Amino acid sequence: MGASRALGVYVEQTARLIANNAAGMVIADYGHFSPEEAPDTFLDAIEPFLRPLDSH
């Protein structure tokens, strides 16, 4: 996950170099601290990734 005012799509592109199933998104209008600047957007994006961990 990258922010449009920071690394943007480069985070996902770099992850794809080592992980075939990498997914990514760009949080628009934010910078380096997306989790703090846009916490609801950040949580909405990572919740599907974390959901399978709830079953443990």
N, CA, C and O atoms as a GROMACS GRO file, in nm:
protein
  224
    1MET      N    1   0.084  -0.114   0.000
    1MET     CA    2   0.000   0.000   0.000
    1MET      C    3   0.090   0.122   0.000
    1MET      O    4   0.178   0.137   0.084
    2GLY      N    5   0.066   0.207  -0.094
    2GLY     CA    6   0.144   0.330  -0.103
    2GLY      C    7   0.052   0.451  -0.105
    2GLY      O    8  -0.067   0.439  -0.133
    3ALA      N    9   0.107   0.564  -0.077
    3ALA     CA   10   0.030   0.688  -0.078
    3ALA      C   11   0.066   0.768  -0.202
    3ALA      O   12   0.180   0.764  -0.248
    4SER      N   13  -0.031   0.840  -0.254
    4SER     CA   14  -0.008   0.913  -0.379
    4SER      C   15   0.099   1.020  -0.366
    4SER      O   16   0.163   1.055  -0.464
    5ARG      N   17   0.119   1.073  -0.247
    5ARG     CA   18   0.221   1.175  -0.226
    5ARG      C   19   0.354   1.115  -0.180
    5ARG      O   20   0.445   1.188  -0.141
    6ALA      N   21   0.364   0.984  -0.185
    6ALA     CA   22   0.488   0.917  -0.144
    6ALA      C   23   0.528   0.819  -0.254
    6ALA      O   24   0.552   0.860  -0.368
    7LEU      N   25   0.536   0.691  -0.222
    7LEU     CA   26   0.584   0.592  -0.319
    7LEU      C   27   0.477   0.537  -0.412
    7LEU      O   28   0.509   0.475  -0.513
    8GLY      N   29   0.351   0.560  -0.380
    8GLY     CA   30   0.242   0.520  -0.468
    8GLY      C   31   0.251   0.376  -0.514
    8GLY      O   32   0.264   0.285  -0.433
    9VAL      N   33   0.245   0.354  -0.646
    9VAL     CA   34   0.242   0.219  -0.702
    9VAL      C   35   0.374   0.144  -0.686
    9VAL      O   36   0.377   0.023  -0.706
   10TYR      N   37   0.480   0.211  -0.652
   10TYR     CA   38   0.609   0.144  -0.641
   10TYR      C   39   0.613   0.041  -0.528
   10TYR      O   40   0.690  -0.055  -0.536
   11VAL      N   41   0.532   0.059  -0.426
   11VAL     CA   42   0.527  -0.039  -0.317
   11VAL      C   43   0.478  -0.173  -0.371
   11VAL      O   44   0.539  -0.276  -0.346
   12GLU      N   45   0.367  -0.171  -0.444
   12GLU     CA   46   0.314  -0.294  -0.502
   12GLU      C   47   0.409  -0.352  -0.606
   12GLU      O   48   0.432  -0.473  -0.607
   13GLN      N   49   0.465  -0.270  -0.691
   13GLN     CA   50   0.557  -0.319  -0.793
   13GLN      C   51   0.678  -0.388  -0.730
   13GLN      O   52   0.723  -0.491  -0.780
   14THR      N   53   0.729  -0.334  -0.622
   14THR     CA   54   0.843  -0.394  -0.554
   14THR      C   55   0.802  -0.526  -0.489
   14THR      O   56   0.878  -0.623  -0.496
   15ALA      N   57   0.686  -0.531  -0.426
   15ALA     CA   58   0.639  -0.654  -0.364
   15ALA      C   59   0.621  -0.765  -0.467
   15ALA      O   60   0.648  -0.881  -0.437
   16ARG      N   61   0.577  -0.730  -0.587
   16ARG     CA   62   0.557  -0.830  -0.692
   16ARG      C   63   0.688  -0.893  -0.740
   16ARG      O   64   0.687  -0.999  -0.803
   17LEU      N   65   0.799  -0.830  -0.711
   17LEU     CA   66   0.928  -0.888  -0.747
   17LEU      C   67   0.957  -1.014  -0.666
   17LEU      O   68   1.032  -1.101  -0.711
   18ILE      N   69   0.898  -1.024  -0.547
   18ILE     CA   70   0.926  -1.140  -0.462
   18ILE      C   71   0.801  -1.220  -0.427
   18ILE      O   72   0.813  -1.329  -0.369
   19ALA      N   73   0.682  -1.171  -0.460
   19ALA     CA   74   0.558  -1.242  -0.426
   19ALA      C   75   0.462  -1.238  -0.544
   19ALA      O   76   0.421  -1.131  -0.588
   20ASN      N   77   0.426  -1.356  -0.593
   20ASN     CA   78   0.337  -1.364  -0.709
   20ASN      C   79   0.195  -1.318  -0.677
   20ASN      O   80   0.124  -1.270  -0.766
   21ASN      N   81   0.153  -1.331  -0.553
   21ASN     CA   82   0.016  -1.297  -0.518
   21ASN      C   83   0.004  -1.161  -0.448
   21ASN      O   84  -0.092  -1.137  -0.376
   22ALA      N   85   0.099  -1.075  -0.469
   22ALA     CA   86   0.096  -0.942  -0.407
   22ALA      C   87  -0.020  -0.861  -0.463
   22ALA      O   88  -0.051  -0.867  -0.582
   23ALA      N   89  -0.081  -0.786  -0.377
   23ALA     CA   90  -0.188  -0.694  -0.417
   23ALA      C   91  -0.155  -0.558  -0.358
   23ALA      O   92  -0.086  -0.548  -0.256
   24GLY      N   93  -0.203  -0.456  -0.421
   24GLY     CA   94  -0.171  -0.324  -0.370
   24GLY      C   95  -0.277  -0.222  -0.403
   24GLY      O   96  -0.371  -0.248  -0.478
   25MET      N   97  -0.260  -0.107  -0.346
   25MET     CA   98  -0.348   0.006  -0.374
   25MET      C   99  -0.273   0.134  -0.342
   25MET      O  100  -0.174   0.133  -0.268
   26VAL      N  101  -0.321   0.242  -0.398
   26VAL     CA  102  -0.265   0.374  -0.368
   26VAL      C  103  -0.372   0.452  -0.293
   26VAL      O  104  -0.486   0.463  -0.338
   27ILE      N  105  -0.334   0.506  -0.179
   27ILE     CA  106  -0.425   0.590  -0.103
   27ILE      C  107  -0.406   0.733  -0.153
   27ILE      O  108  -0.300   0.793  -0.135
   28ALA      N  109  -0.510   0.785  -0.215
   28ALA     CA  110  -0.501   0.918  -0.278
   28ALA      C  111  -0.490   1.031  -0.177
   28ALA      O  112  -0.548   1.026  -0.068
   29ASP      N  113  -0.414   1.130  -0.213
   29ASP     CA  114  -0.403   1.255  -0.138
   29ASP      C  115  -0.339   1.242   0.000
   29ASP      O  116  -0.365   1.324   0.088
   30TYR      N  117  -0.256   1.140   0.019
   30TYR     CA  118  -0.186   1.124   0.146
   30TYR      C  119  -0.040   1.099   0.121
   30TYR      O  120   0.002   1.072   0.008
   31GLY      N  121   0.039   1.108   0.226
   31GLY     CA  122   0.183   1.095   0.215
   31GLY      C  123   0.236   0.970   0.282
   31GLY      O  124   0.176   0.863   0.271
   32HIS      N  125   0.347   0.982   0.351
   32HIS     CA  126   0.419   0.868   0.407
   32HIS      C  127   0.347   0.798   0.521
   32HIS      O  128   0.377   0.681   0.547
   33PHE      N  129   0.256   0.863   0.590
   33PHE     CA  130   0.196   0.806   0.709
   33PHE      C  131   0.047   0.776   0.689
   33PHE      O  132  -0.037   0.824   0.765
   34SER      N  133   0.016   0.698   0.586
   34SER     CA  134  -0.123   0.667   0.552
   34SER      C  135  -0.201   0.609   0.669
   34SER      O  136  -0.316   0.649   0.689
   35PRO      N  137  -0.145   0.517   0.748
   35PRO     CA  138  -0.223   0.462   0.860
   35PRO      C  139  -0.267   0.570   0.960
   35PRO      O  140  -0.373   0.557   1.021
   36GLU      N  141  -0.188   0.673   0.975
   36GLU     CA  142  -0.224   0.781   1.067
   36GLU      C  143  -0.309   0.888   0.998
   36GLU      O  144  -0.398   0.946   1.059
   37GLU      N  145  -0.280   0.914   0.872
   37GLU     CA  146  -0.350   1.020   0.799
   37GLU      C  147  -0.487   0.977   0.749
   37GLU      O  148  -0.579   1.059   0.741
   38ALA      N  149  -0.501   0.850   0.717
   38ALA     CA  150  -0.628   0.798   0.663
   38ALA      C  151  -0.656   0.662   0.727
   38ALA      O  152  -0.660   0.561   0.657
   39PRO      N  153  -0.677   0.656   0.859
   39PRO     CA  154  -0.689   0.527   0.927
   39PRO      C  155  -0.807   0.442   0.878
   39PRO      O  156  -0.793   0.321   0.867
   40ASP      N  157  -0.920   0.503   0.850
   40ASP     CA  158  -1.035   0.424   0.803
   40ASP      C  159  -1.008   0.362   0.667
   40ASP      O  160  -1.041   0.245   0.645
   41THR      N  161  -0.950   0.437   0.577
   41THR     CA  162  -0.916   0.385   0.444
   41THR      C  163  -0.812   0.274   0.457
   41THR      O  164  -0.823   0.171   0.390
   42PHE      N  165  -0.713   0.295   0.541
   42PHE     CA  166  -0.609   0.196   0.563
   42PHE      C  167  -0.668   0.066   0.619
   42PHE      O  168  -0.638  -0.042   0.569
   43LEU      N  169  -0.752   0.077   0.721
   43LEU     CA  170  -0.813  -0.043   0.781
   43LEU      C  171  -0.905  -0.114   0.684
   43LEU      O  172  -0.906  -0.237   0.680
   44ASP      N  173  -0.982  -0.040   0.605
   44ASP     CA  174  -1.068  -0.103   0.505
   44ASP      C  175  -0.986  -0.182   0.404
   44ASP      O  176  -1.032  -0.285   0.354
   45ALA      N  177  -0.868  -0.134   0.373
   45ALA     CA  178  -0.783  -0.201   0.274
   45ALA      C  179  -0.718  -0.327   0.330
   45ALA      O  180  -0.705  -0.426   0.258
   46ILE      N  181  -0.677  -0.326   0.456
   46ILE     CA  182  -0.605  -0.443   0.510
   46ILE      C  183  -0.696  -0.544   0.578
   46ILE      O  184  -0.654  -0.658   0.603
   47GLU      N  185  -0.819  -0.507   0.610
   47GLU     CA  186  -0.908  -0.598   0.681
   47GLU      C  187  -0.931  -0.729   0.606
   47GLU      O  188  -0.927  -0.834   0.670
   48PRO      N  189  -0.956  -0.729   0.474
   48PRO     CA  190  -0.972  -0.857   0.403
   48PRO      C  191  -0.848  -0.946   0.412
   48PRO      O  192  -0.859  -1.068   0.413
   49PHE      N  193  -0.731  -0.886   0.416
   49PHE     CA  194  -0.607  -0.962   0.429
   49PHE      C  195  -0.596  -1.026   0.568
   49PHE      O  196  -0.550  -1.139   0.581
   50LEU      N  197  -0.639  -0.953   0.670
   50LEU     CA  198  -0.628  -1.001   0.807
   50LEU      C  199  -0.743  -1.092   0.850
   50LEU      O  200  -0.728  -1.168   0.945
   51ARG      N  201  -0.856  -1.085   0.782
   51ARG     CA  202  -0.974  -1.162   0.822
   51ARG      C  203  -0.947  -1.311   0.842
   51ARG      O  204  -0.995  -1.365   0.942
   52PRO      N  205  -0.873  -1.380   0.757
   52PRO     CA  206  -0.848  -1.523   0.780
   52PRO      C  207  -0.778  -1.552   0.913
   52PRO      O  208  -0.789  -1.663   0.964
   53LEU      N  209  -0.708  -1.456   0.968
   53LEU     CA  210  -0.640  -1.477   1.095
   53LEU      C  211  -0.738  -1.485   1.211
   53LEU      O  212  -0.703  -1.539   1.316
   54ASP      N  213  -0.859  -1.433   1.195
   54ASP     CA  214  -0.960  -1.438   1.301
   54ASP      C  215  -1.001  -1.581   1.334
   54ASP      O  216  -1.045  -1.608   1.445
   55SER      N  217  -0.988  -1.672   1.241
   55SER     CA  218  -1.032  -1.809   1.262
   55SER      C  219  -0.934  -1.890   1.346
   55SER      O  220  -0.963  -2.005   1.379
   56HIS      N  221  -0.820  -1.834   1.380
   56HIS     CA  222  -0.720  -1.909   1.459
   56HIS      C  223  -0.735  -1.884   1.605
   56HIS      O  224  -0.660  -1.939   1.685
   0.00000   0.00000   0.00000
